[in-house]
Amino acid sequence: MARASVRCIEEACRHRQEVASRKCACESCGGLLEIQNEFTPAEAGGLKTIWHQRKMSPDAIDRSGVWRFRELLPFLDANPRIISLAEGSTPLVETEQAGDWAGGVRLAIKHQGSNPTGSFKDLGMTACITQAAALGVAVVACASTGNTSSSMAAYAARAGIKALLFAPYGHTSPAKLQQAMDFGATVIEVEGSFDDAFKLLTPLAEELGLYLVNSVNPYRIEGQKTIVTEMMEQRSWVPPDYIVVPGGNLGNASSIGKGLAELKTLGLIERVPRLVVIQADGASPFYRMIASGTAGLIPEESPQTVATAIRIGNPANWKKARRALEWTKGLVEVVTDNEISEAKAMLARDGVGCEPASAATVAGIRKLRAAGRMERNADVVAVLTGHQLKDTAYIQSRLDATPEKFRKFRVPARLDAVRKLVEALLAESQEAVSPRTN
Protein backbone atom coordinates (compact mmCIF):
# COMPACT_ATOMS: atom_id res chain seq x y z
CA MET A 1 0.00 0.00 0.00
CA ALA A 2 2.87 2.39 0.72
CA ARG A 3 6.61 2.74 0.83
CA ALA A 4 8.77 4.69 3.24
CA SER A 5 11.95 6.69 2.97
CA VAL A 6 13.92 8.91 5.35
CA ARG A 7 14.16 12.57 4.44
CA CYS A 8 15.62 15.75 5.91
CA ILE A 9 12.91 18.27 6.81
CA GLU A 10 14.98 21.31 5.79
CA GLU A 11 13.55 22.80 2.60
CA ALA A 12 17.01 23.76 1.34
CA CYS A 13 18.28 20.20 1.78
CA ARG A 14 15.68 17.40 1.51
CA HIS A 15 18.49 14.84 1.52
CA ARG A 16 17.28 11.24 1.57
CA GLN A 17 18.83 8.48 3.67
CA GLU A 18 18.36 4.75 3.83
CA VAL A 19 15.63 3.44 6.10
CA ALA A 20 18.28 1.14 7.58
CA SER A 21 20.43 4.10 8.68
CA ARG A 22 21.04 4.45 12.42
CA LYS A 23 21.53 8.21 12.23
CA CYS A 24 18.96 10.60 13.73
CA ALA A 25 20.27 13.69 11.94
CA CYS A 26 20.69 14.49 8.27
CA GLU A 27 24.02 13.26 6.89
CA SER A 28 24.17 16.31 4.64
CA CYS A 29 23.14 19.30 6.77
CA GLY A 30 22.55 17.97 10.29
CA GLY A 31 18.82 18.78 10.20
CA LEU A 32 15.95 16.76 11.64
CA LEU A 33 14.84 13.65 9.80
CA GLU A 34 11.35 12.33 9.17
CA ILE A 35 9.84 9.25 7.61
CA GLN A 36 8.17 10.12 4.33
CA ASN A 37 5.38 7.67 3.57
CA GLU A 38 4.23 7.54 -0.02
CA PHE A 39 0.75 6.05 0.10
CA THR A 40 -0.89 4.52 -2.93
CA PRO A 41 -4.58 5.36 -3.47
CA ALA A 42 -6.62 3.55 -0.84
CA GLU A 43 -10.28 3.10 -0.12
CA ALA A 44 -10.79 4.67 3.31
CA GLY A 45 -13.71 2.43 4.18
CA GLY A 46 -11.59 -0.65 3.56
CA LEU A 47 -8.90 0.50 5.97
CA LYS A 48 -11.48 1.32 8.63
CA THR A 49 -12.94 -2.17 8.30
CA ILE A 50 -9.54 -3.86 8.53
CA TRP A 51 -8.57 -1.88 11.62
CA HIS A 52 -11.91 -2.57 13.30
CA GLN A 53 -11.72 -6.31 12.58
CA ARG A 54 -8.27 -6.55 14.12
CA LYS A 55 -9.75 -5.60 17.49
CA MET A 56 -11.24 -9.09 17.62
CA SER A 57 -8.03 -10.85 16.60
CA PRO A 58 -6.15 -13.10 19.10
CA ASP A 59 -2.79 -11.98 17.67
CA ALA A 60 -0.72 -9.75 19.96
CA ILE A 61 0.24 -7.42 17.14
CA ASP A 62 -3.43 -6.72 16.45
CA ARG A 63 -4.09 -5.87 20.09
CA SER A 64 -1.56 -3.04 19.94
CA GLY A 65 -3.05 0.40 19.40
CA VAL A 66 -0.01 1.15 17.26
CA TRP A 67 0.47 -1.98 15.14
CA ARG A 68 -3.25 -2.42 14.55
CA PHE A 69 -2.76 0.55 12.20
CA ARG A 70 0.40 -0.88 10.61
CA GLU A 71 -0.62 0.20 7.10
CA LEU A 72 0.45 3.65 8.30
CA LEU A 73 3.89 2.30 9.30
CA PRO A 74 5.37 0.90 6.07
CA PHE A 75 9.03 1.33 7.09
CA LEU A 76 9.36 -2.30 8.23
CA ASP A 77 10.29 -5.25 6.06
CA ALA A 78 7.85 -8.13 5.71
CA ASN A 79 7.35 -10.31 8.82
CA PRO A 80 9.47 -8.25 11.21
CA ARG A 81 9.96 -9.00 14.89
CA ILE A 82 7.59 -6.54 16.56
CA ILE A 83 8.61 -5.36 20.05
CA SER A 84 5.25 -4.66 21.64
CA LEU A 85 3.64 -4.53 25.07
CA ALA A 86 0.08 -4.09 23.73
CA GLU A 87 0.48 -0.32 23.90
CA GLY A 88 -2.19 2.12 22.78
CA SER A 89 -5.91 1.34 22.97
CA THR A 90 -6.15 4.15 25.53
CA PRO A 91 -9.50 5.55 26.66
CA LEU A 92 -11.26 8.64 25.38
CA VAL A 93 -13.28 9.88 28.34
CA GLU A 94 -15.73 12.80 28.54
CA THR A 95 -15.02 15.14 31.45
CA GLU A 96 -18.03 17.40 31.91
CA GLN A 97 -16.98 19.03 35.19
CA ALA A 98 -13.49 19.82 33.93
CA GLY A 99 -14.97 21.14 30.68
CA ASP A 100 -17.28 23.49 32.57
CA TRP A 101 -14.38 24.68 34.73
CA ALA A 102 -12.24 25.26 31.66
CA GLY A 103 -14.79 27.71 30.28
CA GLY A 104 -17.74 25.74 29.00
CA VAL A 105 -16.18 23.50 26.37
CA ARG A 106 -17.17 19.95 25.44
CA LEU A 107 -14.07 18.30 26.79
CA ALA A 108 -12.87 14.73 26.41
CA ILE A 109 -9.49 13.47 27.49
CA LYS A 110 -7.36 10.94 25.65
CA HIS A 111 -5.49 9.41 28.58
CA GLN A 112 -2.08 8.09 27.59
CA GLY A 113 -1.32 7.20 31.19
CA SER A 114 -3.08 3.89 30.46
CA ASN A 115 -0.12 2.72 28.37
CA PRO A 116 2.09 -0.14 29.67
CA THR A 117 4.70 2.11 31.31
CA GLY A 118 2.22 4.88 32.08
CA SER A 119 2.85 7.46 29.36
CA PHE A 120 2.41 8.29 25.69
CA LYS A 121 6.08 7.48 25.09
CA ASP A 122 5.19 3.80 24.63
CA LEU A 123 3.50 4.55 21.30
CA GLY A 124 6.75 5.83 19.84
CA MET A 125 9.03 3.45 21.68
CA THR A 126 7.43 0.29 20.27
CA ALA A 127 8.21 1.53 16.76
CA CYS A 128 11.66 2.82 17.66
CA ILE A 129 12.82 -0.30 19.51
CA THR A 130 11.31 -2.53 16.82
CA GLN A 131 13.49 -0.68 14.30
CA ALA A 132 16.50 -0.95 16.64
CA ALA A 133 16.00 -4.72 16.90
CA ALA A 134 15.73 -4.98 13.11
CA LEU A 135 19.05 -3.13 12.80
CA GLY A 136 20.78 -5.39 15.31
CA VAL A 137 21.39 -2.58 17.82
CA ALA A 138 23.21 -3.61 21.02
CA VAL A 139 22.70 -0.50 23.18
CA VAL A 140 19.96 2.14 23.12
CA ALA A 141 20.28 5.46 24.93
CA CYS A 142 18.26 8.56 25.75
CA ALA A 143 18.34 11.75 27.75
CA SER A 144 15.13 12.04 29.71
CA THR A 145 13.18 13.83 32.40
CA GLY A 146 11.57 10.48 33.11
CA ASN A 147 8.87 9.12 30.82
CA THR A 148 11.14 8.38 27.86
CA SER A 149 13.56 6.58 30.13
CA SER A 150 11.05 4.18 31.67
CA SER A 151 9.52 3.44 28.28
CA MET A 152 12.93 2.86 26.67
CA ALA A 153 13.96 0.59 29.52
CA ALA A 154 10.84 -1.56 29.28
CA TYR A 155 10.91 -2.04 25.52
CA ALA A 156 14.68 -2.53 25.45
CA ALA A 157 14.35 -5.22 28.12
CA ARG A 158 11.70 -6.96 26.04
CA ALA A 159 13.96 -6.82 22.98
CA GLY A 160 17.05 -8.01 24.88
CA ILE A 161 18.87 -4.72 24.28
CA LYS A 162 20.88 -2.79 26.89
CA ALA A 163 19.48 0.62 27.89
CA LEU A 164 21.50 3.66 28.99
CA LEU A 165 19.78 6.70 30.52
CA PHE A 166 21.17 10.23 30.90
CA ALA A 167 18.98 12.01 33.49
CA PRO A 168 19.22 15.58 34.81
CA TYR A 169 20.21 15.24 38.46
CA GLY A 170 17.53 16.51 40.83
CA HIS A 171 15.13 17.32 38.00
CA THR A 172 13.59 13.91 37.39
CA SER A 173 10.67 12.35 39.23
CA PRO A 174 12.06 9.65 41.56
CA ALA A 175 9.17 7.37 40.56
CA LYS A 176 10.22 7.54 36.91
CA LEU A 177 13.87 6.86 37.69
CA GLN A 178 12.92 3.90 39.87
CA GLN A 179 10.72 2.56 37.08
CA ALA A 180 13.55 2.74 34.53
CA MET A 181 15.99 1.03 36.90
CA ASP A 182 13.42 -1.64 37.72
CA PHE A 183 13.41 -2.52 34.01
CA GLY A 184 17.20 -2.79 34.11
CA ALA A 185 18.35 0.54 32.65
CA THR A 186 21.74 1.95 33.63
CA VAL A 187 21.35 5.54 34.88
CA ILE A 188 23.89 8.35 34.51
CA GLU A 189 22.73 11.47 36.37
CA VAL A 190 24.07 14.67 34.81
CA GLU A 191 24.48 17.74 36.99
CA GLY A 192 22.43 20.07 34.85
CA SER A 193 19.18 20.27 32.91
CA PHE A 194 17.62 17.90 30.40
CA ASP A 195 19.14 20.04 27.66
CA ASP A 196 22.60 19.61 29.18
CA ALA A 197 22.10 15.84 29.33
CA PHE A 198 20.90 15.69 25.73
CA LYS A 199 23.77 17.89 24.54
CA LEU A 200 26.27 15.50 26.13
CA LEU A 201 24.61 12.34 24.88
CA THR A 202 24.28 13.37 21.23
CA PRO A 203 28.00 13.32 20.29
CA LEU A 204 28.61 10.26 22.48
CA ALA A 205 25.91 8.33 20.66
CA GLU A 206 27.65 9.03 17.35
CA GLU A 207 31.12 8.29 18.73
CA LEU A 208 30.30 5.10 20.65
CA GLY A 209 27.63 3.61 18.41
CA LEU A 210 24.69 4.12 20.79
CA TYR A 211 21.25 4.11 19.18
CA LEU A 212 19.54 7.34 20.21
CA VAL A 213 15.84 6.91 21.02
CA ASN A 214 14.86 10.46 21.92
CA SER A 215 12.13 12.02 19.81
CA VAL A 216 14.70 13.23 17.27
CA ASN A 217 14.60 9.59 16.18
CA PRO A 218 12.01 9.70 13.35
CA TYR A 219 10.64 6.24 14.20
CA ARG A 220 9.46 7.57 17.54
CA ILE A 221 7.27 10.07 15.70
CA GLU A 222 5.87 7.29 13.48
CA GLY A 223 4.62 5.32 16.46
CA GLN A 224 3.29 8.35 18.30
CA LYS A 225 1.26 9.58 15.34
CA THR A 226 -1.12 6.61 15.69
CA ILE A 227 -2.75 8.32 18.67
CA VAL A 228 -4.83 10.45 16.31
CA THR A 229 -5.88 7.44 14.20
CA GLU A 230 -7.18 5.73 17.32
CA MET A 231 -8.75 8.98 18.52
CA MET A 232 -10.61 9.51 15.24
CA GLU A 233 -11.80 5.90 15.23
CA GLN A 234 -13.14 6.35 18.77
CA ARG A 235 -15.02 9.42 17.52
CA SER A 236 -16.48 7.60 14.50
CA TRP A 237 -14.04 9.54 12.30
CA VAL A 238 -15.49 12.94 13.21
CA PRO A 239 -12.59 15.25 14.16
CA PRO A 240 -12.90 17.58 17.16
CA ASP A 241 -12.42 21.32 16.80
CA TYR A 242 -9.19 21.25 18.81
CA ILE A 243 -6.58 18.73 19.97
CA VAL A 244 -4.62 20.08 22.93
CA VAL A 245 -1.22 18.72 24.02
CA PRO A 246 1.46 19.76 26.53
CA GLY A 247 4.68 20.97 24.94
CA GLY A 248 8.08 19.85 26.17
CA ASN A 249 10.45 18.50 23.55
CA LEU A 250 7.52 18.88 21.11
CA GLY A 251 7.63 15.34 19.73
CA ASN A 252 3.96 14.87 20.59
CA ALA A 253 2.85 17.98 18.71
CA SER A 254 5.03 16.97 15.75
CA SER A 255 3.66 13.44 15.62
CA ILE A 256 0.02 14.50 15.92
CA GLY A 257 0.49 17.00 13.10
CA LYS A 258 2.06 14.30 10.91
CA GLY A 259 -0.68 11.83 11.76
CA LEU A 260 -3.43 14.29 10.89
CA ALA A 261 -1.77 15.14 7.57
CA GLU A 262 -1.62 11.47 6.58
CA LEU A 263 -5.22 10.78 7.61
CA LYS A 264 -6.34 13.73 5.50
CA THR A 265 -4.26 12.53 2.53
CA LEU A 266 -5.84 9.08 2.77
CA GLY A 267 -9.35 10.53 2.95
CA LEU A 268 -9.95 9.11 6.42
CA ILE A 269 -10.97 12.52 7.80
CA GLU A 270 -12.67 15.35 5.95
CA ARG A 271 -11.25 18.23 7.97
CA VAL A 272 -8.31 18.85 10.26
CA PRO A 273 -8.71 19.97 13.89
CA ARG A 274 -6.62 22.83 15.19
CA LEU A 275 -3.58 21.72 17.18
CA VAL A 276 -2.99 23.54 20.47
CA VAL A 277 0.34 23.37 22.32
CA ILE A 278 0.52 24.36 26.00
CA GLN A 279 3.84 25.11 27.68
CA ALA A 280 4.73 25.85 31.30
CA ASP A 281 5.63 29.44 32.07
CA GLY A 282 9.14 28.58 33.22
CA ALA A 283 9.89 26.42 30.17
CA SER A 284 8.21 28.14 27.24
CA PRO A 285 10.67 28.90 24.42
CA PHE A 286 8.26 27.63 21.76
CA TYR A 287 5.45 29.85 23.05
CA ARG A 288 7.75 32.88 23.11
CA MET A 289 8.90 32.22 19.55
CA ILE A 290 5.35 31.94 18.19
CA ALA A 291 4.01 34.86 20.25
CA SER A 292 6.84 37.16 19.16
CA GLY A 293 6.81 36.02 15.54
CA THR A 294 10.54 35.39 15.49
CA ALA A 295 12.00 33.06 12.88
CA GLY A 296 14.00 30.88 15.25
CA LEU A 297 13.74 29.48 18.75
CA ILE A 298 15.78 31.04 21.55
CA PRO A 299 16.49 28.38 24.20
CA GLU A 300 15.90 28.91 27.90
CA GLU A 301 19.12 28.21 29.77
CA SER A 302 17.52 27.21 33.07
CA PRO A 303 13.93 26.01 32.58
CA GLN A 304 11.86 25.82 35.76
CA THR A 305 8.44 24.25 36.35
CA VAL A 306 6.85 21.69 38.66
CA ALA A 307 5.75 19.86 35.51
CA THR A 308 9.02 17.96 35.16
CA ALA A 309 7.94 16.11 32.01
CA ILE A 310 7.94 19.41 30.06
CA ARG A 311 10.84 21.12 31.85
CA ILE A 312 12.80 21.53 28.62
CA GLY A 313 14.43 24.76 27.51
CA ASN A 314 15.64 23.77 24.04
CA PRO A 315 13.05 21.47 22.40
CA ALA A 316 14.63 19.47 19.60
CA ASN A 317 11.44 19.15 17.54
CA TRP A 318 10.44 22.81 17.40
CA LYS A 319 10.67 23.03 13.61
CA LYS A 320 8.35 20.05 13.11
CA ALA A 321 5.96 21.40 15.76
CA ARG A 322 5.87 24.85 14.17
CA ARG A 323 5.09 23.27 10.82
CA ALA A 324 2.23 21.29 12.39
CA LEU A 325 0.90 24.41 14.10
CA GLU A 326 0.95 26.41 10.86
CA TRP A 327 -0.71 23.65 8.84
CA THR A 328 -3.54 23.17 11.34
CA LYS A 329 -3.94 26.92 12.06
CA GLY A 330 -3.13 26.00 15.62
CA LEU A 331 -2.57 27.92 18.84
CA VAL A 332 0.06 28.01 21.56
CA GLU A 333 -0.39 29.17 25.15
CA VAL A 334 1.59 29.29 28.37
CA VAL A 335 0.37 28.52 31.90
CA THR A 336 1.83 29.00 35.37
CA ASP A 337 2.58 26.26 37.87
CA ASN A 338 -0.37 27.46 39.97
CA GLU A 339 -2.69 27.15 36.96
CA ILE A 340 -1.38 23.64 36.32
CA SER A 341 -2.03 22.73 39.95
CA GLU A 342 -5.60 24.05 39.78
CA ALA A 343 -6.30 22.12 36.59
CA LYS A 344 -4.86 18.93 38.05
CA ALA A 345 -7.12 19.30 41.10
CA MET A 346 -10.17 19.87 38.88
CA LEU A 347 -9.42 16.77 36.81
CA ALA A 348 -9.13 14.81 40.05
CA ARG A 349 -12.62 16.02 41.01
CA ASP A 350 -13.78 14.52 37.73
CA GLY A 351 -12.14 11.21 38.70
CA VAL A 352 -9.21 11.67 36.34
CA GLY A 353 -5.64 11.45 37.65
CA CYS A 354 -2.57 12.58 35.73
CA GLU A 355 0.92 13.91 36.17
CA PRO A 356 1.33 17.74 36.31
CA ALA A 357 2.46 18.15 32.68
CA SER A 358 -0.77 16.54 31.47
CA ALA A 359 -2.90 18.99 33.45
CA ALA A 360 -1.25 21.86 31.59
CA THR A 361 -3.61 21.07 28.70
CA VAL A 362 -6.77 21.82 30.71
CA ALA A 363 -5.17 24.88 32.30
CA GLY A 364 -4.36 26.12 28.81
CA ILE A 365 -7.90 25.54 27.56
CA ARG A 366 -9.26 27.61 30.46
CA LYS A 367 -6.83 30.42 29.66
CA LEU A 368 -7.67 30.39 25.95
CA ARG A 369 -11.40 30.51 26.75
CA ALA A 370 -10.91 33.43 29.13
CA ALA A 371 -9.04 35.32 26.42
CA GLY A 372 -11.72 34.58 23.80
CA ARG A 373 -9.27 32.61 21.66
CA MET A 374 -11.35 29.44 21.92
CA GLU A 375 -15.12 29.50 21.49
CA ARG A 376 -17.63 28.36 24.10
CA ASN A 377 -18.99 24.85 23.50
CA ALA A 378 -15.97 24.01 21.35
CA ASP A 379 -15.42 20.29 20.82
CA VAL A 380 -12.03 19.67 22.44
CA VAL A 381 -9.84 16.63 23.06
CA ALA A 382 -7.03 17.10 25.57
CA VAL A 383 -4.20 14.59 25.49
CA LEU A 384 -3.08 13.63 28.99
CA THR A 385 0.41 12.29 28.53
CA GLY A 386 1.25 10.58 31.83
CA HIS A 387 -0.21 8.57 34.70
CA GLN A 388 -1.04 10.09 38.08
CA LEU A 389 1.57 7.91 39.82
CA LYS A 390 4.39 9.11 37.57
CA ASP A 391 5.09 11.96 39.98
CA THR A 392 4.00 11.01 43.48
CA ALA A 393 6.53 13.46 44.92
CA TYR A 394 4.46 16.31 43.47
CA ILE A 395 1.29 14.94 45.06
CA GLN A 396 3.03 14.66 48.43
CA SER A 397 4.35 18.21 48.15
CA ARG A 398 0.78 19.48 47.68
CA LEU A 399 -0.40 17.44 50.67
CA ASP A 400 2.37 18.93 52.80
CA ALA A 401 1.82 22.50 51.59
CA THR A 402 -1.98 22.61 51.86
CA PRO A 403 -3.11 19.93 54.35
CA GLU A 404 -6.37 21.81 54.94
CA LYS A 405 -7.51 20.91 51.41
CA PHE A 406 -7.32 17.17 52.05
CA ARG A 407 -9.33 14.94 54.38
CA LYS A 408 -7.28 12.65 56.54
CA PHE A 409 -8.06 11.54 60.11
CA ARG A 410 -6.50 9.24 62.69
CA VAL A 411 -8.55 7.44 65.32
CA PRO A 412 -7.96 4.72 67.92
CA ALA A 413 -8.90 1.17 66.90
CA ARG A 414 -12.16 1.34 68.89
CA LEU A 415 -15.66 1.08 67.48
CA ASP A 416 -17.02 4.03 69.47
CA ALA A 417 -14.25 6.34 68.21
CA VAL A 418 -14.71 5.29 64.59
CA ARG A 419 -18.51 5.59 64.88
CA LYS A 420 -18.26 9.11 66.30
CA LEU A 421 -16.01 10.29 63.48
CA VAL A 422 -18.08 8.70 60.69
CA GLU A 423 -21.31 10.14 62.14
CA ALA A 424 -19.74 13.60 62.20
CA LEU A 425 -18.59 13.24 58.61
CA LEU A 426 -22.02 12.03 57.48
CA ALA A 427 -23.68 14.98 59.22
CA GLU A 428 -21.21 17.30 57.54
CA SER A 429 -21.98 15.79 54.14
CA GLN A 430 -25.74 16.05 54.73
CA GLU A 431 -25.39 19.72 55.63
CA ALA A 432 -23.40 20.35 52.47
CA VAL A 433 -26.14 18.96 50.20
CA SER A 434 -29.15 20.35 52.10
CA PRO A 435 -30.90 23.38 50.58
CA ARG A 436 -30.09 26.60 52.40
CA THR A 437 -32.64 29.22 53.44
CA ASN A 438 -32.07 32.81 54.36
Residue, then its C-alpha position, 0 to 999 in steps of 0.5 A: m500500500a505504501r513505501a517509506s523513505v527517510r528525508c531531511i525536513e529542511e527545505a534547502c536540503r531534503h536529503r534522503q537516507e536509507v531506512a536502515s540508517r542508524k543516524c537521527a540527523c541528516e548526513s548532509c546538513g545535520g537537520l531533523l529527519e522524518i519518515q516520508n510515507e508515499f501512500t498509494p490510493a486507498e479506499a478509506g472504508g476498507l482501511k477502517t474495516i480492517w482496523h476494526q476487525r483486528k480488534m477481535s483478533p487473538d494476535a498480539i500485534d493486532r491488540s496493539g493500538v499502534w500496530r493495529f494501524r500498521e498500514l500507516l507504518p510501512f518502514l518495516d520489512a515483511n514479517p518483522r519482529i515486533i517489540s510490543l507490550a500491547e500499547g495504545s488502545t487508551p480511553l477517550v473519556e468525557t469530562e463534563q466538570a473539567g470542561d465546565w471549569a475550563g470555560g464551557v467547552r465539550l471536553a474529552i481526554k485521551h489518557q495516555g497514562s493507560n499505556p504499559t509504562g504509564s505514558f504516551k512514550d510507549l507509542g513511539m518506543t514500540a516503533c523505535i525499539t522494533q526498528a532498533a531490533a531490526l538493525g541489530v542494535a546492542v545498546v539504546a540510549c536517551a536523555s530524559t526527564g523520566n517518561t522516555s527513560s522508563s519506556m525505553a527501559a521496558y521495551a529494550a528489556r523486552a527486545g534483549i537490548k541494553a538501555l542507557l539513561f542520561a537524566p538531569y540530576g535533581h530534575t527527574s521524578p524519583a518514581k520515573l527513575q525507579q521505574a527505569m531502573d526496575f526494568g534494568a536501565t543503567v542511569i547516569e545522572v548529569e548535573g544540569s538540565f535535560d538540555d545539558a544531558f541531551k547535549l552531552l549524549t548526542p555526540l557520544a551516541e555518534e562516537l560510541g555507536l549508541y542508538l539514540v531513542n529520543s524524539v529526534n529519532p524519526y521512528r518515535i514520531e511514526g509510532q506516536k502519530t497513531i494516537v490520532t488514528e485511534m482517537m478519530e476511530q473512537r469518535s467515529w471519524v469525526p474530528p474535534d475542533y481542537i486537539v490540545v497537548p502539553g509541549g516539552n520536547l515537542g515530539n507529541a505535537s510533531s507526531i500528531g500534526k504528521g498523523l493528521a496530515e496522513l489521515k487527511t491525505l488518505g481521505l480518512i478525515e474530511r477536515v483537520p482539527r486545530l492543534v494547540v500546544i501548552q507550555a509551562d511558564g518557566a519552560s516556554p521557548f516555543y510559546r515565546m517564539i510563536a508569540s513574538g513572531t521570530a524566525g528561530l527558537i531562543p532556548e531557555e538556559s535554566p527552565q523551571t516548572v513543577a511539571t518535570a515532564i515538560r521542563i525543557g528549555n531547548p526542544a529538539n522538535w520545534k521546527k516540526a511542531r511549528r510546521a504542524l501548528e501552521w498547517t492546522k492553524g493552531l494555537v500556543e499558550v503558556v500557563t503557570d505552575n499554579e494554573i497547572s495545579e488548579a487544573k490537576a485538582m479539577l481533573a481529580r474532582d472529575g475522577v481523572g488522575c494525571e501527572p502535572a504536565s498533562a494537566a497543563t492542557v486543561a489549564g491552557i484551555r481555560k486560559l484560551r477561553a478566558a481570552g476569547r481565543m477558543e469558542r464556548n462549546a468548542d469540541v475539544v480533546a485534551v491529550l493527557t500524557g502521563h499517569q497520576l503515579k508518575d510523579t508522586a513526589y508532586i502529590q506529596s508536596r501538595l499534601d504537605a503544603t496545603p493539608e487543609k484541602f485534604r481529608k485525613f483523620r487518625v482514630p484509635a482502633r475502637l468502634d465508638a471512636v470510629r462511629k463518632l467520626v463517621e457520624a460527624l462526617l455524614a452529618e457534615s456531608q448532609e449539611a453540604v447537600s441540604p438546601r439553604t434558606n435565608 
